[in-house]
Amino acid sequence: MKALEALGIEPGKGKYHEEVIYSLALIYSCLDDALSAYLDPHRLSLGKFNILMVIKHRGRQEWIPQVEISKHLIVTPSNMTKLLDKLEKAQLVTRSALAGDRRVNIIRITRKGSELLDKVWPGYTKLLKDLMEGLKLPQQKELAQLLTAWIDRLKRP
């Protein structure tokens, strides 16, 4: 509650919409800090990590079109290109034109990229569980349902 009060939000004063929005923003900031601190020694940002995860787990036939990656992540096309440039320079992905349609970039994860994900994943998932430690499993389930329902509502045209 003190974190909200520091932002000028008075909890319990009936402005629950403000409490929810600012609480989510503060939670995001805390999660971003913790996850970034874990990934940093592996020379990964959250954006790079998520791109690698999409390529490895959503890629068909061990590759995925660049535009498809964007659909699974909240990344602008210019930021996507910059992140892919860095991943390619680190030899974690390869990028090439689709045979027959040079407008489509095909992204593949390299063995080095796949091995890095395999190394990072156990600690990453443990950290996610540790970050939820303050909530009991029924509370986690309820929160997941509430947030999922809200996302569905916000995404509805």
Secondary structure, 3 states (H helix, E strand, C coil): CHHHHHCCCCCCCCCHHHHHHHHHHHHHHHHHHHHHHHHHHHCCCHHHHHHHHHHHHHCECCEEEHHHHHHHCCCCHHHHHHHHHHHHHCCCEEEEEECCEEEEEEEEECHHHHHHHHHHHHHHHHHHHHHCCCCCHHHHHHHHHHHHHHHHHHHCC
